[in-house]
Structures are given as structure tokens and as C-alpha cells.
Amino acid sequence: MDDIVKQALAKWPNVPDCYGWLGLDARGHWYLRDDAVQAAGAFPHSKGTLLQHDKLLAFIARNYEHDDQGQWFFQNGPQRVYVELEATPWVWRLQPQDLSVVSHTGREALVRRCLLDELGRVYLETDLGLGLVHTLDVALAAEAVTDGRWTPEDVQAKDLPARYGYVCSPGARSQAGASQPN
């Protein structure tokens, strides 16, 4: 976490959390979701504005974390901005030279397990947690399977949030007052 963020947290410890305003799609893109976008429907049906400013994206990446309930957020100064997830908290990019794995935030990860859902989507369980392999890298994942590096295990996509302890929609959870990951 950035030092300036830590200082803001110390200075203003009771800023209310923000829900519904930030989304992460299945390709690792961040979306800003204003009131009108949120009123038009849940993420990812109603995505919002694609964030493209490099310094803002880097700031979000450095301050992207999760709470004890498995809700992912961006710590924006003293305020937690909870993230609506299309699929998983991480989106993996595979590096063609050595099949190393890098998250949508630029963090390197070590693969523990490969998963394949009912729609053919590839997920990797890593030391950072569960993430979806970017669609452009599925051929590289197939190469890793063919080479015997990874052995895919069949899963149901709907079971992944509970199995891996993450919440896809903290906003819906907050509105419902729920205590279980969704």
C-alpha cells in the first residue's frame, strides 16, 4: 500500500466504504461505474467507463487488496472502494517465453493448480489466490497442459467463490446485509 494512502487512513479513519463504483472484468480491465451505470444493471451487464489512465491504473494496482470476508477493494486514500468482479479477483497473463504467470496488477504468481470449468474457461490457483487465465493466453495454457506442466481439474464456475473465499459483488452483499460469499 502506498505511504500516502496509509497517511490518509491515519488522518481520516472513519470514511465510509464505497460500493458498486469500480468493476474488474474477465480480461483484467477496470471500469468506473457511476450512479446511472449502476442503476442500469449489475456488473458486468452494465460495465461503465473503461479506465485507461496509466497512473490511475498503477495506483489502483498498488492498492488492490481484500478484507477478511473475501471482498476485494481498492484503498483510495482513506476510503475503501469495493470491486465488483466479473469472474475472479485476479486475471492472469501467461508469459510466452517461460509460461510464468503475472496478474492484471503486474504481480508475479506461482501456480499450484489448474482448473477448467464447464464452459472451458481456465483458472489458476496460485500463491496469490484464484484467477482466470486471460482469453488471449488460453493457447499458452493448453501448451502447459500438453507439456505436462499442469493437469486441469474439472470445476463448476458457480462453486469457485465459496471454494476460494471471494465475493463477486460486495455491493449486492452490502445491500442484502449478507454474511456469506457470493
C-alpha positions as CSV (number, residue, x, y, z in Angstrom):
1,M,0.0,0.0,0.0
2,D,1.3,3.5,-0.9
3,D,2.6,5.6,2.1
4,I,0.3,8.4,1.1
5,V,-2.7,6.0,1.4
6,K,-1.5,4.9,4.9
7,Q,-1.2,8.5,6.0
8,A,-4.7,9.3,4.8
9,L,-6.1,6.3,6.7
10,A,-4.4,7.5,9.8
11,K,-5.8,11.1,9.3
12,W,-9.3,10.1,8.4
13,P,-10.1,6.6,9.9
14,N,-13.9,6.7,9.6
15,V,-14.5,7.4,5.9
16,P,-17.5,5.3,4.7
17,D,-16.8,2.4,2.3
18,C,-17.8,2.8,-1.3
19,Y,-19.8,0.0,-3.2
20,G,-20.6,-0.5,-6.8
21,W,-18.4,2.2,-8.3
22,L,-15.5,0.0,-9.5
23,G,-15.6,-3.2,-11.6
24,L,-13.0,-5.7,-12.8
25,D,-13.9,-7.6,-15.9
26,A,-12.8,-11.1,-17.0
27,R,-10.0,-9.6,-19.1
28,G,-8.4,-7.6,-16.3
29,H,-9.9,-4.2,-17.2
30,W,-11.1,-1.7,-14.6
31,Y,-14.4,0.1,-15.1
32,L,-15.7,3.2,-13.3
33,R,-19.5,2.8,-12.6
34,D,-21.4,6.0,-11.8
35,D,-24.9,6.1,-10.4
36,A,-26.5,5.9,-13.9
37,V,-24.5,2.8,-14.8
38,Q,-25.3,1.1,-11.5
39,A,-29.0,1.9,-12.0
40,A,-28.8,0.3,-15.5
41,G,-27.9,-3.1,-14.0
42,A,-25.3,-5.2,-12.2
43,F,-21.7,-5.7,-13.3
44,P,-20.8,-6.9,-15.9
45,H,-24.1,-6.4,-17.7
46,S,-23.7,-2.7,-17.1
47,K,-20.0,-2.1,-17.1
48,G,-19.4,1.7,-17.1
49,T,-16.4,3.6,-18.3
50,L,-13.2,1.8,-19.1
51,L,-10.3,3.3,-17.1
52,Q,-7.3,4.0,-19.3
53,H,-5.1,6.5,-17.4
54,D,-1.8,4.7,-16.8
55,K,-1.0,6.4,-13.5
56,L,-4.5,5.8,-12.1
57,L,-4.3,2.1,-13.2
58,A,-0.9,1.8,-11.5
59,F,-2.3,3.4,-8.3
60,I,-5.2,1.0,-8.2
61,A,-2.9,-1.9,-8.8
62,R,-0.6,-1.0,-5.9
63,N,-3.5,-0.6,-3.5
64,Y,-5.7,-3.6,-4.5
65,E,-6.4,-5.9,-1.6
66,H,-9.1,-7.9,0.1
67,D,-10.7,-7.9,3.5
68,D,-11.3,-10.7,5.9
69,Q,-14.7,-11.5,4.2
70,G,-13.1,-12.1,0.8
71,Q,-14.3,-8.8,-0.6
72,W,-11.7,-7.2,-2.9
73,F,-11.2,-3.4,-2.8
74,F,-9.0,-0.5,-3.9
75,Q,-7.8,1.6,-1.0
76,N,-8.3,5.1,-2.3
77,G,-6.8,7.2,0.4
78,P,-9.0,6.8,3.5
79,Q,-11.8,5.1,1.5
80,R,-12.2,1.5,0.5
81,V,-13.7,1.2,-2.9
82,Y,-15.1,-2.3,-3.2
83,V,-14.7,-4.0,-6.5
84,E,-17.4,-5.8,-8.5
85,L,-15.8,-8.9,-10.0
86,E,-17.0,-10.4,-13.3
87,A,-15.2,-13.7,-12.6
88,T,-12.3,-13.8,-10.1
89,P,-10.1,-11.4,-8.1
90,W,-7.1,-12.0,-10.4
91,V,-6.8,-12.2,-14.2
92,W,-3.6,-14.0,-15.3
93,R,-1.4,-13.2,-18.2
94,L,1.0,-16.0,-19.2
95,Q,4.4,-15.1,-20.4
96,P,5.3,-17.0,-23.6
97,Q,9.0,-17.3,-23.0
98,D,8.7,-19.4,-19.8
99,L,4.9,-19.7,-19.0
100,S,5.4,-17.6,-15.9
101,V,2.2,-16.0,-14.6
102,V,1.6,-12.3,-14.0
103,S,-1.6,-10.7,-12.6
104,H,-3.6,-7.9,-14.2
105,T,-1.9,-5.7,-11.5
106,G,1.6,-6.8,-12.5
107,R,2.3,-9.2,-9.6
108,E,4.1,-12.4,-10.3
109,A,2.4,-15.6,-9.1
110,L,3.4,-19.3,-8.6
111,V,0.9,-21.8,-10.0
112,R,-0.3,-24.5,-7.6
113,R,-3.3,-25.9,-9.6
114,C,-5.0,-25.6,-12.9
115,L,-8.8,-25.7,-13.1
116,L,-11.2,-26.0,-16.1
117,D,-14.9,-25.0,-15.8
118,E,-17.9,-26.3,-17.6
119,L,-17.5,-23.5,-20.3
120,G,-13.9,-24.3,-21.0
121,R,-12.5,-21.3,-19.0
122,V,-9.1,-21.9,-17.5
123,Y,-8.3,-20.8,-13.9
124,L,-5.1,-21.0,-12.0
125,E,-4.8,-21.4,-8.2
126,T,-1.6,-19.6,-7.2
127,D,0.2,-18.3,-4.2
128,L,-1.8,-15.1,-4.6
129,G,-5.2,-16.8,-4.9
130,L,-7.5,-17.9,-7.7
131,G,-7.6,-16.1,-11.1
132,L,-8.9,-16.6,-14.6
133,V,-6.5,-17.0,-17.4
134,H,-6.9,-14.1,-19.9
135,T,-8.7,-15.3,-23.1
136,L,-5.7,-14.3,-25.2
137,D,-3.5,-16.7,-23.2
138,V,-5.6,-19.9,-23.3
139,A,-3.5,-21.3,-26.1
140,L,-0.4,-20.9,-23.9
141,A,-2.3,-22.7,-21.0
142,A,-3.1,-25.5,-23.4
143,E,0.6,-25.8,-24.2
144,A,1.3,-26.1,-20.5
145,V,-1.2,-28.9,-20.2
146,T,0.1,-30.7,-23.3
147,D,3.7,-30.4,-22.0
148,G,2.6,-31.9,-18.6
149,R,3.3,-28.8,-16.6
150,W,-0.4,-28.5,-15.5
151,T,-3.2,-31.1,-15.1
152,P,-6.6,-29.4,-15.3
153,E,-9.2,-30.3,-12.7
154,D,-12.9,-30.0,-13.6
155,V,-14.8,-27.4,-11.6
156,Q,-18.1,-25.6,-11.7
157,A,-17.7,-21.8,-12.1
158,K,-20.6,-21.2,-9.6
159,D,-18.6,-23.1,-6.9
160,L,-15.4,-21.1,-7.1
161,P,-16.3,-18.1,-4.9
162,A,-17.2,-20.3,-2.0
163,R,-14.3,-22.7,-2.5
164,Y,-11.7,-19.9,-2.8
165,G,-13.4,-17.4,-0.4
166,Y,-14.0,-14.4,-2.6
167,V,-17.1,-12.2,-3.1
168,C,-18.1,-11.3,-6.6
169,S,-20.4,-8.5,-5.7
170,P,-19.6,-6.7,-2.4
171,G,-22.3,-4.1,-3.4
172,A,-25.1,-6.7,-3.5
173,R,-23.8,-8.3,-0.4
174,S,-23.8,-5.0,1.4
175,Q,-27.3,-4.2,0.3
176,A,-28.5,-7.6,1.4
177,G,-26.6,-7.5,4.7
178,A,-25.4,-11.0,3.8
179,S,-22.6,-12.7,5.6
180,Q,-21.7,-15.4,3.1
181,P,-19.5,-15.0,0.0
182,N,-21.5,-14.9,-3.3
